[in-house]
Amino acid sequence: MEFREKIGVNAVRVALAVFATGTLMAAHAQEQTTPNTDKVERVVITGSNIKSIDTESTSPVQVIKHEDIMRQGVTNVADLIGNLSASTGGLSDIGGSNSFAPGATSVSLRNLGEQSTLVLLNGRRLPVYALADYTNVFSNVDAIPLDAIERVEILKTGASAIYGSDAVAGVINIITKSNYQGLDVSADRTQSSHGGAFATTKASITGGFGEYDKDGYNVLLNADFYKRESTMWTNLLQYTDPALLKYSPNFGKYSTYSYPGNIVDATVTPVPGCDPSLIQGGACKYNKYERFQAVPESQRANFYGSGTLNLGGGTQAFGEVLYSKITTKYISPFTYYGDGLGTIGWGNPTTGQSLTFNYLGLPVTNPLNSAGEAGAALRYRFVDAPTFQNVDSSEYRAIGGLRGTFKDFDWETAAGVMGSKTTTTQRGAFSSSGFIQTIGDYNKYTGNVSSANLAYTATDPNFFNQPNGYHPGQVNSAAVLNTLFPAFGYQGKDSQAFVDAKLSGTLAKLPAGDLGFAVGGEVRHESYSNTPSANLLVGDIVGYGASSSDASRNTSSLFAEFNIPVFKKFEISAAARVDKYPQLAAHFSPRLAFRYTPTDSILLRGTIENGFRAPNMVESAQSTKFAYSGGTSDPQRCQQATNLQNDLNNKANALNPNDPQAALLYARAEAVYSAECSFGLAIKTLNNPDLQPETSQSISVGIVIEPIKNFTASFDYWHIDRKGTIGIPSIAQVLNGGPLPAGTTLNRAALNPAADPTFTTAEIAAYGVTSGPLQNVTQMMENLTQQITSGVDVELKGKAKFENLGTLRVGIDGTYLISYKDSNISDITENLAGQYGFAHVNANATAALETGSFTNGFRLNYNNGYALQQGKYDATWNNAACKTNKVSACYVGSSQTVDYFFVYTGFKNTVISANVLNVFNQLAATDIRAFGIGGAIPSSFQDAQGRMFRLSLNYKFK
C-alpha cells in the first residue's frame, strides 16, 4: 500500500509541475501573443434560442472542441462525457448485464440521475433507449458517432424554460460538423499493457462535399465502426489490489461448485471423472473466473448524414439522418448448484405469487450419493449450459426542415421521426418447470438448508437422476438443455414524431442595444412498449423479475425568450415555457438571468429557473415490475451472519490448507455473508397514474475573468432544489426500522429454527438471531423524495505563444460539491457530501505544448476520497461496523491518474496521435464496500487495465 501511495503522489507532483511550469511560462510570454483575427459571427449557444456574438452567456456553458476530444484518447461519447468534472456516472453498457436496460449507456450530471440530464444532438432531442432501466428512461449515448462531432456544449444549469422536461441538472448538446469538405479516414486501437486486454478498435470515414457559400449546398456523411473485445477476469487477478485478499479469503481461489462436482456430507468426495489436476485439498475445483467478465464484447455501427441546400431568397433546406446498430454480448458464469446457497426468492408477475427455489440434497437412491445418506449435497456446475445474454439494438432519427431570414428575423421549422428497438436474448438460468421436469421437484424437502443435510422426501426417488432428464457429468441432449435452460428476454420499442417551429430576431432597437426575442413551439407524439418473454411473465425463470409497459401520448409546448439590454454592458434574459402532458395540468417553467460586464476583462452572470420532469410512460402507465435489489443487507440478521462468517473463517484458518474441511468452511462463510449481507431482495413495484411532475428550482451565480490576454477563468456557484422526485424509497431506508412509507409493504418470514435458510438451530441461539429472513418488498411509485445539491464549478483555460517553443495551452475543469442532500437516503437535513459515492472534488488539468508538427501534453485526473457510510441510517458501513469487520480504513481514498498524449502532423494530410492513459500505472483506491466482505470480483477494473495505450491514424484525401 505504501508503494501505491508513493507512486500516486509522484504522479500528481509530475503532472502539477508540468502544469505549473506551463502557466508561469505563459504569464511571462503574454506580450508575445498576437491578436485574435478569427471571424466573429452571431451563433446560437446551448441554453438560448437567441443568436449572440458573445461566447460567454448568462449560464455557464463548457465547450469541448474536436481537438480536445482527440487529445483525451477517448473512443466513444460515453467516455468523453464521463471525463467531465460535473459528470456523476450513469448506467454503463459494460456493467449493465444485470440491469433492465443492458447494452446501453446513460449519463448523469450533479448526482441527480440519468432522467434529469437532457442529451441533445444539434439542439434537438434523441430517441430514448427501447428498454427502461427499471423505470428510468434515457438516451443511449453509445449510438452517437464520435468522429462526426465538431464540439460538445455542456450547459451546467437547468434549462426547462428552453428545452422542457428533463433538463433539471443540465443539458449536453452534441454538435456535428457543418459545411465540411473532403474525405478522411481514421482508425485507432486501444489496449492494456497487461497482455493486450481491454482492447478496442475503431474505424471511421467522413466525407463532405459542396461549399455552401460557393456552391449553395453541403452534404456530410459519416460511418463509424467500433469494436470492444470481451475481457475475462481469469488472467487479470494478479494485477488487482492485494488488499482485497484481507477481506475475502476466497478471492481468486477456485470453487468447490465444480464439474463433475463434489459430494458433501461429513467430508468432501470428488465425483468420479474430475480432472486430477483440479483436485485440490481433496475436492474437485473449478476456476470460476473463466466466466467472470470484466467487459463485454460490443460491436457498433453508427451512421450520420446531414445536408443543407440554399433555396434562394434567404431560405435554406436542411436535413439529418442518424442510424445506429449495436450488438452487445455478455458472458455469464455457468449456473451452479449445491448446499450453502440458501434459497432464491422471486415472484410470478401475472399472479403476484411469491416463489422460492430450494437447493436440495440427494436421495439415498441417487448413484452419485457415495455417502449413502439422505440429504448428501451435490456441489455441481452446469458447464454444458448455454450461458449468455445477447443484446441487439437499433436506433434511427430523421429530421427535415426549412430555415431562413426575413428582415431582422430568423425563422426555422422542422419535422422528424425517431425511434429505437432492442431485443435481449438470455440463457443460463433455471426454468422452474424445466427443473422439475428434468431434475425433480425442488419444493419438497425437510431439514435445515444451511446444515447440508436436506433429506429429499418427494415421492420421486430419481431427483437428479430422471430417466430422460439431466445427468450430471454426462453428455446431455440439446432438448434437455433447452428445457432446463430456455431462452428468455425482452423486446422494447420506442417511436416518436414531432413538428417544431421558432422565430427569433430583434424586436426593437433600445438605447443600450437590440431587444432580442425568440418564440416557438412543438407538438410531439411518442409511444413506448416493453414486452418480456412469456416465461418471464409467469415467473418461470428462477430468480428473475419482469418489467412490462405499453403506452403512448401526445405532448405540446410553447416558449418565449427575451434578451433585454437594460443599459450598456448589462442585460437581462427572460424565458418561459409551457408544456402540456396528458392528464396533467399545463406546466409553466420560467427563467430569469443576467449578464454584466463592468470591464472588458470581467463578466458577472447569474440565473434562477424553475424546472420540471414529467412522469415518463413507464412510471405512469399500467405496469408491474418484479426486480431484485442486489447487495441488500438485512439489519436484523447481517451482523449475526458476519459474526458467524468470521468464526467459520477462523476455524478454516486454523486447519491445514489441504484439509478438505477448510474449503467447506470458507465456502460456507462466503455463503452465509452473501445470504444476509449482500443478497438480492425481491421488490414488486407498481405504477401510479396519479403521479405529478417533479419540480426544481436552480440558481447559479458566477464570474468570468481574463487576468491576462488569452487566459480566462470562470467560477460558478450552483444550487438545485428538486422536489417531488419520482421513485421508491431506498431499501436501506425501508429496512431501517422506522415507519414505512405509504404504499410500501415489508414481508419477512417467521423465524423457524428447524428450516432457516442461513443458520442452524444451534447457531440461531448462539448468535442471537431473533428475526426470520426477508422475503420481499412491495412498493408504489410516488412523488416522495427531495434532493438539494450545491457546489462550485471552476474552469480555467488559456494559451500563450513562444517564439521558439510554440503554443502552450492549459486548462482546468473542476467541480467542488459543497452539499448533497437526498431524502431517499437520509433525512433531508443531512449533508451527504464526503460520504459514499459523493466526493467533494472531481477535477482534471491539462497542459499541451504545440511545437511545429508536434503536440505533447499531460492530463491529470483527480477525485478525492469519501467515507464508506452513506447516510446516518447506513448501519452496515458506519465506523462501528467497519471495526467489527476489521476494515482498517472506513473510507475510499482519493484517486489520481496522469495521461499523456502526443500528436504529429508532419506527414502530408496525415495525423498520427498516441495516448498513454494512466502513465504511472496507478492502482484504484480500495473500495471495500463495492467489493464486499467476502467478495469475489474487484469493484474496479482500473487495476486490471493498468497502463493503457492508444494509437490513432487519420488521413485526409484532398
N, C-alpha and C positions, 0 to 999 in steps of 0.2 A: 504493500500500500504506500510506503514511504517513497519508493521509486516512482510509482504512478504520479504522486503529488508533485515530486520534483520535476518530472517531465512536463506536467501541466503548467507549473509556474514558469519554467523556462520558455515554454511555447508562448505564453502570454507576454513575457518580457521581450522576446524577439519581435513579436508582432507589434507590440506597443512602441518598441524602439524604431521600427520601420515607419510606423505611422507618425510618431512624434518628429522624427528627422524630416520627413516629408513636409509636415506642417510648418516647421521652423524655416526650412529652405524656401517654402512658398512665401512666407511672410517677408523674407529678405528680398525676394525676387519680384515683389509686386510692381516695381517700377518698370520691369521689363515686359510686362504683359501688353498686349495690343488690344485696341478697341474691338468690340464685337460688331462685326459687319453683317451678322445674319439678318435676313429679311424678316421684318415684323409683320404679322398678319393677324387678323381677327379670327379666333377659333373658339370652339365650344370646349370648356373644361368640365370634367366629370363633376357633377353636383350642381349644374346650372344648365338651363336651356337657352341662355342668352350669350351670344358671342362676345368675346372680350380680347383685348390685346395684352392683358396682364396675365402672366403665368402664375402669379400668386393670387389665389381667390380668397373669398371670405371664409372658406373652410380649408383645413389642411388636406392637401392632395399630394401624395407621394407618387412620383413618376419614375418608372424603371424603363429605361430605353433598351433597344435591341442589343447594343454593345454591352450594356451592363448585364443583360441576361446571359449572353455568351460567356462573359468572364466568370460568372458564378459556377459554371460547369454543370448546370442542371440539364437534364434531358427531357423534362416534361413540365407541364404547367403546375402540377401539384407540388413538385419540389421547389419551384420558383416562389410560389405563394407561401410555402412552408418556411422559407428563409426570411420572411418579413418579421420585423420585431413585434408587430401587432397581431401576428397570426397565433392562434391558440389551438392548433390541431384540427380535428375533424375525423370523419371516417376515412380509412385508407383501404384501397383495394388489397394491399399487402396483408393486412390483418383482418380483413372483412369476411373470412370464410364462415365465422360463427355468427355473423350478423344477419339481419333480414334483407340487407342490400349488398350482397357480395359483388365483387367485380367493379366497384366504383369508388371514387374519391370525392369527398366534400371538403369545404374549407370553412373556417370559423375565425372570427375576429373578436377580441375583447372578452373571451371566455363565455360568450353568450350563445354559442351553438350555431350549427350549420343553417338553421332556418332563419337566423337573424342577420345573415350576411348575404347580400344580393350580388350575384355574379352576372355581369353583362358582357355581351360581345358587340362592340361598336355601338354601345349605348342602348341596346335592346336586349330583352330577356332571352335566356336559353331555355330549351325544354328541360323538364325535370327528369331525373332518372326514373326508369319504369318500375323500380322496386323501392318502396319506402324503407328507411332504416327504422324499423318498428313502426313509429308513427311520424317520423321526420321525413319530409320531402325536400330534395335538394337537387342542384345541378351537378352533373358529373364533369369535373374539370379535366378528366383524362381524355375527353372527346375533343379537346381543342388542340389543333396542330401548333407546335411551338414555333416552327420556322416561318409561319405566316404572320407572326406578331411583330408589329412595329414598336409598340410600347404598352405598358400596363399602368393604369392610373388607379390609385387606391385612395378613395375618399374615406377618411378616418372618423367621420361623424355620421349620425343618422341622416337619412335623406328621403323619408317617406313623402315629404311635400313635393319632391321632384319625381320620385320613381314609384311611390306607392308602397304596397305591403312588402315586408321582409327586410327593408333597408333600415334596420334598427341599429345594428352595430357598425355598419359601414357598407361601402359599395366597392367592388372590384370590377373595373371596366377594362376589358382586354380589347385593344385596338389593333386591327390588322394593317398591313402595308397598303398604301394607296398610291396611285399613279406610278406604279413600278414598271420599269422596262428591263428586259434582259432575261437571261436564263442562267440559273445557278443550281448546282447540285452540292449536297453536303452529306457527309457520313461521319459518325463518331462511334467510339467504343469505350465503354467504362467497365472496369473490373477491379477486384480487390487484389492486394498484394498477397493475400492468403490463398494461394493456389488458383487464382483467377475466378474465385467465387463472386457471386452477386453481379454477374455480367449483364450488361445491357448493350444493345446495338440499335442505332437509329440511322435512318437514311431519309433524305428529303430532296424534293425537286420543286423549284419555284420558278415560274415563268410569268413574265408580264410583257404586254405589247400595246403600243399606242400611247403617244404622249398627249395627254388630254388638252393642254393649251394649244398644241400644234395640230394634232390630228382630230380632236373632238371626241376622242373616246379613249378608254383604257380598260384592259382586261387583265386580271390577276388569277393565276391558277397555282395551287399548291397541293402536293401529295406528300404525306408524312407517314413513314413506316417505323414502328417501334417494336422491339422485342426484348423482353426481360426473361432471362433463363431461370429455371427453378433452382433453388439452393436449399440443401438439406443441412440439418444441424450435425449430422453424424461426424463429419470431418472438421468441424469448427469449434468444438467444445474446448480444445486445447488453447484457444485464443481468448476465452472468456474470463471474466473476473474470478480469480481463485477464491475470493471471499465468499462466493456462493456456496462453496463446499461446507463452510462453517454452519450454514443454516439448513443444509439438506444433505445428509449422509448418502442419499440415493442419487444425488445429482451426477450425471454422467455414467451411471452404472447400468448394467444390463438388467433386464426384468425377468422375474420368475414366471410371468404370464407369457409363455413361450410356445413354440411349435416343435414337436408334437405335444409338449406340455409336461406338467408335473402333477402327481397325485399327492395331496397334502392331507395328512392326518396328524399323528403324533410326530411323524418325520416327513421328509420330502423325498419322493421317489420319482425319478425321471420316467416318463412314458417311453417304452421301447421305441427305438428309431431316432432318438435325439442324436444330433451330430456330436461325436465325442469331444470335439474342440469347443463346444458350447456348454459342456458340463462343468460348472464351476461351483465349488463349495457343496458338492453333492446334488446340485439342482441343475435342470436344463434351463439355460438362459437365452435371452433374445435381446438383440440390440434395438431398443425401441426408437433410437434417434435416427435410424434409417428412414423412418416415415414422419419425423418431425420436420416440418417445412419452415424454413426461415423466411423465404419469399417465394410466392407462387410464380409460375410461368404466365406471361402476359404477351399477347400479340395484338397490336393496334394498327389500324389503317385509317388515317384521318385525311379527309379531302376538304379543301376550301376553295371557293371561287368567288370572285366579285367583278363587277363591271360598272362602268359609268359611260354615258353617252350624252353628248351635247345635242339637245333638240333645237337649239336656237332660241332667241328671244329671252335669254336668261333662264332657260329651263333645262334641267338635267334629269335623265332617267338613270336609275341605279338598281342594282340587284346583288344579292348574296346567296350563296348556296353552301351549306355545311353538311357533310355526311361522315359518319364515323362507324367503324365496325371493330368491336373489341371482343377478344376471347381470353378469358382468364381460367387457368387450370390449377385447382387446389388439390394437393395430395394430403390425405388424412392418414393417421395411424390405423393399422389394422385393428379391427374390433377384437377385444379380449374379454375373457370370461373367467370367473372364479370367486373364491372366498375373499373376504376382506373388502369387497367393493360396495358393501351396503345394499341400498335399494335405489332404484330410479323412479322418481315420481313425475308424472305428466298428466295430460288430460285429453278427453275427447271433445274437440271444439263443437261438434254437432250436438252432443247431448249435455255437455258440461260435466260429465262424469270424470272423477279423478281416477287415475290408473297408476298401478305400481308394478314395477318389474323386480323380481327377486332372483338373486343368484343362488341356485340350489346346489347341494352336494349330489353325489352319485348314489343310485340304489345299489344294494348288495349285488344284484344280478348283472351290473354293467361289467363287461370284460376288462375295462380299464381299471376297475376298482381293485387294485392289488392289495389294498388294506383289508378288504373283505368286511368292512364295517359300513353300515348305512350312514350316509352323510359325508363320506370322504370327498374332499374337494378336488375338482379338476381345475387347474390353472392352465388356460389354453388361449392361444392366439390364432385367429382365423386368417392365416396368411394367404389363403386362396380366395378371400373375399374381395370383390371389386370395390375398392375404397377410394373415392374421389368426389370432387364437385367441379363440374364444368359450367361456366357462365358465359353465355353468348348474348351480346348486347349490340344494338344498333341505334343510331340517333341521326336525325335529319333536321334541317332548318332551311327554309327557302323564303326569301323576302324580296319583294319588288316594290319600287316606289318612284315618286317624282319629287324633285325639289327645284326651287327657283327663287328668283328675286323680282320684286316689283316695287320700284321707287326705293324707299328706305326699309322695305320689309323683306324678310326671308320666310319662305314657307316650305313645308315638307309634309308629304303624306306617304304612307306605306301600308302594305298588306302582306301577311305572311302566314305560313303554316309550319308547324314543327311537331316533333314527337319523338318517342323512343320506345323500343321494345327490348325486353330482357327475358331470357329463358334460363333457368337453372336446372341442371340435372345432377342429382347426387345419389351415391350409393355407399353402402358400408355400415348402415345402422340396421339393427334387427327389425324385421316385421313381426309384430306381436302374433298375428295369426300364423305367419310363416314359421316362427319359432315353435309354436305349439304343434304345427303340422310336421316339421322336420326334426325336432329335438324332443319336445314334450311340454306339458303344461307347467309353467314356472310359478303358478299361483298356489300350488298345493305343497305345503311344507310344514314342518314343526321344528321347534328349537330356536336357538338364538343365531341370527345371521352372522354376527361377528365372531362367534366361537368356532367356526369351521366344522360344525357337527350337525349340519342340516340333514335330518332324516327324511328322505323323499317318501311321501306317503300316498302318492297318486296310485290309481288302480293300474296304470300302465307301467310295467316293470322295465320298459325299454327307454327310459329317459336317457338321452344322449346315445341311444342305440336303436333308433327306429329302423325297421327293415328297409324302408325306402327313403330314409331320411339322411341327415348329415352325419358323417362318420369322421371323428377327429383323427388326424394324422393319415388319412387316406385320400385317394382321388375322388372328388365329389363332382357329380354331373352339373352342367350349366343350369339344368332345370331346378335342381335342388338349391343351388346358389342364388338363382333368380327368385325363388320362393322365400328363402331366408333373408336375402339382402336385395329387395326390389328397388327400382329407381323411384325417386320422388323429387319434388321440386316445385317451382313456381313459374307462372307466366304473367308478366306485367306489361302494361301498355299505357302510354301517356300520349295524348294528342291535343294540340291547341291550334287555334286560328285567331288572328287579330287584324284589326284595322286601326291605324292611328293617324293623327294629323296635328300639326302645330304651326303657329305663326309667331314670328319674332321680329324685332327691329327696334326702331326709335319711335317712341310715341310722341315725344315733344322735345324741343330744344330748351333747356334750362340754363340759367346763368352759369351754373357750375359744370354743365356738361349735358350729355344726352340722357333723356329718361328712357331707358331700355325696358322692354317688356317681352313676355312670351306667354302665349295661351295655347291650349291644346286639349286633346282628349284621346281616349282609347276605348274600344269595345273588344272584348276577348271571350272566346268560348273554349272551355277546357274539359276534358274527360280523363278519367283515371280508373284503371281496373287492375286488380291484383288477384290472381286465381291460383290457389295451391292445388297440388295433385290430390286425387280422390283419397289416397291412403293417408295423407296428412289431415284432411278434413275429418276423417273418422277416428283419428288418433291411433292409427295402426303402426306408425313408426315410433319405436320405443325412444322416449326421451326428447322428442321433437314437438315443438309447438306449431302453430299455424297463424297466418295473418291473411285476411281477405278483405277486399273493398271493391265497390263498383259504383261510381258516382260521376256526375257531370254538372257543370254550372256555367252561367253567363255572368260576366262582370263588366263594369263600365267605370270610367273615371273622367274627371275634368280637372285641369290645373291652370294656374296663372302665376306668373312670376314678374316682379318689377325690380329694376335696378335704378335707385334714386340717388343722384348726386346732390347731397344736401348743401355742401359748399366744396370748394376746391380741395382736393385730397381727402375728402370724407364722403363716403357713400353708404347707403343702406340698401340691403337686398331683402325683399319680402316675397314670400311664396306661400301658396296654399293649394291643396289638392283635396278633392272629394272622390272617394271610392265607394262603389255600391256593390255589395255581395249579396247573394240570395239569403233571405231570412234574417238579414242583419240590417240595422239602420245605417244610412249613409254615414261614412266616417270622414271627418274633417281633420286634415293634417296641416297645421300652419308652421311657418318657419320665418324667423327674423334674424338677419345677420348684418354686420357692419364691417367696413374696411376703412382704415385711416392711415395715411402716410404722412406723418408730421415732417419727415425729411426724406430725401431720396434714398437713404440707407436704412430706414426704419419703417416697418409696417405693423400696425396693430389690427387684430381681427377677432371676431367672435360670432358665435351662432347660438340660438336657442330654438329648439324644434320639438314638436310633438310627433312621435312616430307610432306605427302600429304594425301588427302582423295578424292578418285574418286567419281563422282556423283553416287548415288545409282539408282536402276532401277525405283524407284518411281519418283525421281527428273527429270530423263531424258526420261522416257517412256511417250507415249501418255496418258494423263490423264486430268481429270477435277475435281476440288475439290471445294465443297461448304462447308464452315465452319463458325463458329461464334467465334469472339474474345470476350470472357467473360470479364466482368469488364471494358468495354470500357467507357471512359469519353469523352464527346463532349466538347472541349474547348470553343465553341461558344454558348453553351446552359447550361453547367453544373453549372456555378456559379449562373445563374438566377434560375435554379432549386433548388440549395442549399438554396438560399435566400427565395424562396417560401416555401421550406420544413421547414426552421426554423420558418417562420411566422405561418405555419399551426400547428407545434408542440407547439408554444407559445399560440396559440388560444386554443388548446386542453388542455394544462396545466392549463389554466385559468378556465376551466369548472369543474363542479362536476364530479368525476370519474365515476359515474353511469349515467351521461348524455350520451345518445346514440350518440350524435354528436361528443363526444370526440373520440370514436372508429373510426368514419368515418374520422375525421381529421388526426388521427395518421396513419390510413391505406393509406390515400391519400398522406400524407407526405412521407411515405416509397415508394409508387409507383412513385411519382414524381422524387425522387432521383434516383431510380433504372432506370427510363426511360432515364435519361440523363447523369448520372454519373457512372453507373455500369450496363451497358446493353450489350447484345450480338450483335455485328456488323457483318453483313453478309460479308464474304470475298470469292471471287472466285479466286482461284489460278490455273494458267496454268503451265504445264511443259515447259521445254526448252531443246530441243535436242542439242543445241549448248553450253551447259554448259561445263566448263573446270574444272579440278581438283582443289580443294582447296590446297594451298601450305603453308608451315610453315617453320620457322627456330627456332630451340630451342637450348638454351645454358644453361649449368649447370656447376657450379664450386663449389667444396666442400672440406671439410676437415673432417677426422675421427681421433679422438684421443683416446688414452687409458691412462688417467692420472694415474690410479691405476689398478692393475691386476683385470680382470673380469668386469671392468667398462669401457664402451665406450660411446663416444658422437660424433655425426655427425652433421655438419652444411652445408647445400647445398643451394646455390643460384640458382634460375632457372628463365629463361626468355623465353617466347614463343611469337612469332610474326606470326599470321596466317592471310593470305591474300586470297582474292577471296572466302570468305566464302559463301556458297550457302544458299540462303534463300530469304526472302521478308522483306521489311522494317517493323519495328515495327509500330503498329497502332499509338502510341504516336508520332512517328516521322512523319508519314503521315499526322496527324492532326495538326501538329504544325504551319501550315500556310505558311511554306516555299515551295520552288519549289518541285513538286512531282517527284520521281524517274522515270526513263524510264520504260515503261510498267505498270505504276500504274495509275488507274483512280479512282477518288473520286466522288461518286454520292450523292448529297444532294437534298432533295425535296425543292420546293419553299415554302416560308413562306405563310401559308394560315390561317389567324386568325379564320376563320369560321370552320376549321376542323383540328386544330392542335392536335396531339396525347397526348400532355402533358399540355399545357397551354390554359386557356380560352382566349377569345378575350380581356377581361379586363386585365388579367394577362400579356398578351403579351406586352401591353402598360405600365403597372405598373412596370414590372421588366426589361424592355428594351430588349426584345427578338427581334433580327434582322435577324436571320437565321432560315431556315427550318430544320427539323430533318435529321440526317444522314440516308441514305438508304443502301448503300453497297459500297464495295471497290473491284476493280478488279486488280490483280497483277500477275506478271510472275516471276518464279524462276530465279534468277540471281546470278552471281559471283559479289556481290556488297558490301560486308562488310569486315571489318578488326577487329581483336581482338589482343590486345597486353597485356600480363599479366606477372607479375614477382612477386617473393616472396622468402621466405627463409623457408626451412624445417629443423626442429630440431628433432633429435631423440637421446634419452639417454636411456641406458639400462645397467643393471649390477646386480651382485649377490654377496652375502657375506655369509660365513658360520660362525655360532656361536656355541660354544661347547654345551651350554645348551638350546639355543633358537631354533636353526635350521638354515635354509637358508632364507635370505631375498632377494627378487627380486624386483627391482624397474625399472620403465620405464616412459619415457615421449615421446609423439608423438605430435608434434605441427607444425602448418603452419602459417606463417605471410604473409599476402597478401600486398605487397608493392604497387602494381599498377594493375588496371584493366581498360582497355580502349576498347570501343566497338562502332564502328561507326553505329551499328544498334540501339543504344540507344541514343548516343550523338555524338558530334564531337570527332574524334579520338584523339584529344589532351586533352580531359577531363579525369582526373583520377576518376573513379567511386568507388575505394576502400573506404570503410567507408560509402558509400551510400546504398540505399535499396537493400538487397539481397547479398551484397558483404562485409562481415565482414572482418576486418583486421586479427583477431586472431581466430583460431579454434584449440583447443588443448585438450589433455587428459593426465592424470598422474595416474600411477598405483603403488601400493605398496602391496606386498604379502609376508607373513611370513609362511614358511613351517616348521612345528614342528612335527616330527614323522608322525603320521597318519593324522594330521590336517593341513589345509591350510586356512588362513584367509587373507583377503585383501580388499582394497578400490580402487575405481577408481573415479577420479574427471574429469568431462566433462565440458568444458568451451567454450563459444562463446561470443566474445564481441559484443556490440551493433552497430547499424548503423542508419543513417538518414532515414526518410520516403521517401524523394525525391530520384528519380533515374534519374540523368542526368538533365542538365540545361533546357531542353525542357519540363520537367515534371512540369506543372503549377498547377496540382491538389494537389500535396503534398509538395509544397515549403513552406517556413515559412509564407508567406502572406496567403496562402490558409489554413494552419493549424490555423492561428489566426482567420480567418473568420469562420472556422468550429468549433472553440473553442476546438481544440485539444491541450491540455496543454503541451504535450511533443511531438515535431515533430521528434521523433526518436523511434527506438525499443531498449529497454535496453539490457544489457548483460544478459546472462543466464548461470547458472551453476547448475549441479546436481551431487550428490555423490551416487555411487553404492557400495554395499557391497557383497562380495562373500565368500563362505565357501565350503570346500571340505574335506570329511572324507573318508579314505581308510582303516580303522581299521578292517572292516569285510572282510573275505576271499573272494577274487575275486569280491568284490563289491566296487563301488564308489558311494557315496552319495554327492550330491552338492546342494547348495542353493544359491540363489541370491536375494537381495533386491535392486531393481532399484529405484532411486530417494528416498533415505533413508529419507531425510528431507522434503519430500512432497513439493518440491519447485514448485511454480507456474511458468508458462511460462511468458516471457516478453510480455507485452501488444503490440500487433501488430494491430494498428487501421487501417492501410492500407489494410491488408489482411481481416480484419473483415468488414471494410467499414462503412461509416456513415449510420446508419440505418440498419446495418447488422442483420442477423437472426441466423447464425451459427458461433460458435467460430472458429478462424482461426487455432487453435492448439488443439489437444486433450490431451496434456500433463496434463493440469489441471484436466480434467475428469478422466484420468488414475490415477493420484496421485501416491501413492507408489505402486509399482508392486512387486509381489512375484513369484519366480520360484523355483520349486523343481524338481530335476533330480535324477534318479536312473539308474545305469549301472551295469550289471552283466556279467562277462566273464566266460564261461564254459571252463574248462581245458580238 
